Amino acid sequence: MSNLVDQLIVEIDRGLKFSASNTQECKRPYPAETTAEVPLTEIEKNYSAGLMRVNHAGEVCAQALYRGQSLTTELNDTRDQMKQAADEELDHLAWCSKRLEELGADTSILNPLWYVMSFSIGILTGLTGDKRSLGFVEETEKQVVRHLDKHLDELSDKDIKTKAVLEQIRADEDSHALRAKEAGASELPEEIKAGMSWIAKIMTSTSYYI
């Protein structure tokens, strides 16, 4: 019991760091490092910043979800997969932060709330069993990929730096979904999928502005 409490304290500390900080370290190179910045209109820049604020908030949620699941999954292999996915999401968090900085914008002030909410969902999901937990990962990543496709379509064609970042993130998220499926993910009921989509809409609609 004391070990679980210690782990929760560590995760709360990590959550505050990840959700409240505007900068993060990354292990992999920034995807837009060598991409030239093309001048954007104020409207284009503000729109890109809003979308990247949403994506950053989404990465905060993903980080929390995976770390919450890693505390309550049954099998070591599943736990290791969750932690690996969480580590890879840290790169996404760093890339989104950097692009927001380049656009002269801040991250969402609601990120701590999203972290706590997603971490709690992750803990509860992990308790439902490894196959259901992996199914939750697969469905989450599928929804994220669709969400990123929409952003890539809506961004100004001139904003090639943001597109470079989102394209790499999309490839990683697609890979996470595939790995979860290969590890034995079970299909989630349509009601749960709809609920996940509804929660995501609340997060995206608010994080775009604040």
N, C-alpha and C positions, 0 to 999 in steps of 0.2 A: 504493500500500500504506500509506504514511504517513498519507494522508488518511483511509483506513478506520480505522486505529488511533486517529486523533484523534477520529473520529466515535464509536467505541466508548467511548472515555474519557468523552466528553460524555454519552453515553447511560447509562453506569454511574453518573455523577454525578447525572443526572436521576432514575435509578431509585432511588437511595438517598434522594433528596429526596422523591419521590412516595410511596415505600413506608414510610419511617420516620417521616414527619411526620404529625401528627394534624390539621393544618390546611392548606388550600390556597386559593389565590385563584380566583375564578370570574369569567367574563365576563358570564354571564347571571344574572338575579336568582334567588335561592333560591326554589324553587317553593312552599314553605310559609311564606314570609315574613309573609303577611297572614292565615295560618290560625291560629285560636286553639288554644292547647294545652288539651286535655281531660284532666283527671286520670285516670291509669291506676293499676291495682293494681300491686303490686310484681311479680307474676307476668307481667302484661301488659307492663310496662315492660321486664323482663328478656328476654322473648321478642322484643319489637321490637328491642331492642339487639342480640340475637344475630343476627337476620335482617339488620339493617343492617351489622353487622360482616362478615357474609358478602358482602353487596352491595358494601361498600367494598373487600374483598379482590378481588372480581370486577372492579371498576374498575381496581385496580392491575394485574391480569392483562391487561385489555384495553389499557391504556396501554402495557404492555410488548410485547404482541403486535404492535400496530400500529407501534410505533417500530422493533421488530426487522424487521418486514416492509418498512418504508420504506427500510431500508439495503440490501436485496438484491433488490428488485423491478427489473424490466428497464425499464419504460416510465415516463417522467416523469409522465404523467397518473395512473398507478396510484400512484406514489410520493406525489404531491400528495394523492390521495384518502386514503391511509393517514395522512398527517400531519394532514389536516383532521379525520379521525375521532378521532385521538389527542388533538387539541386539544379537541374536543367532549367527550371522555371526562374531561378535566380538570375540567369543570364538574360532572360526576357525582361525581368524587372529592371535590370540595369540598362538594357537597350532602350526600353520605353522611357526611363528617367532621362537618359542622355538626349533622346530626340525631343522630349518636352523642354529640356534646357535649351537646346538649339533653337526651338521655336519661341523661346522666351515665356514659357508657361509653367505653371505649377501642377503638382499632382493633386488628386482629390482630397479634400479635408475629411471625407467620409471613410477613407481607407481603414482606419482602426476599427470602425464598425463592421466593414466588410470582412476584415480578418477574423474578428471574434465570431461572426455569424458562420463563416465558411469553416472555421476550425471546429466549431460545435457540430456542424453537419458532417464533417469528416469523421469525428469521433463516433457519432451515431451510426454512420454508414459502415464503418469498420466493424461495428458490433453485429451487423446483419450477416456476416460471413464473407469469406474472401471472394467467392464468385460474384456475389451481389456488389461487393465493394469495387471489384474490377469492372463490373458492368457500369457502375456509376462513373468511373474514370473514362471508360470508352464513350459513354453518352455525353459526358461533359466536354470531352475533346472534340467530338463530332459537332456539337453545338458551337464550340469556339471556332472551329474551322469555317462553318457557315457564316458566322459572325465576321470573321476576318475577310472572307470572300466579299461580303457586302461592303466592308470598309475599303477594300482595294478597288472596288468598282466606283465608289463614291468620291474617293480622293481625286484632287486635281492631277491631271497627267504630268504637270510640271513638278509635283512633289515626289521626285524619284527617291529621295533619301528616306522618307517615311515608307514608301512602297518597298524599298529594299529591306527595311527592318521587319515589316509585317510579313513579307514573303518568307523570310527565314523562320519567323515565329510560327507561321502556318505550317511549314514543313515539319517542324519539331512537334507541334500538336498532333498532326496527322500520324506521326510516328508513335506518339504516346498512345493514341487510340488503337493502333494496330498491335502494339505490344500487349496492351490490356486484353484485347480479343484473343491473341495467341496464348496468353497465360490462363485462359479459361473463363473469361468474363461471361456472365449470364445476361440475357436480354432483360431490360427493365420494363415494367408495365407502362403502358402509354400514359396513365395518370401521373406517374412519377416524372416521366419525360416532360409532360406539359407543365408540371409544377416547377421543374428546374428552369424551363424556358421563361416562365412567369417571373421567377426570382431574378433571372438574368436581365429581364427587361427593366425591372425596378432599378437594378444597379446601373445599367447603361444609361437610362434616361436621367438619372440624378448626377452621376459622375461626369457626364458631358459638361455640365454647367458648374459644378462645385467640387 
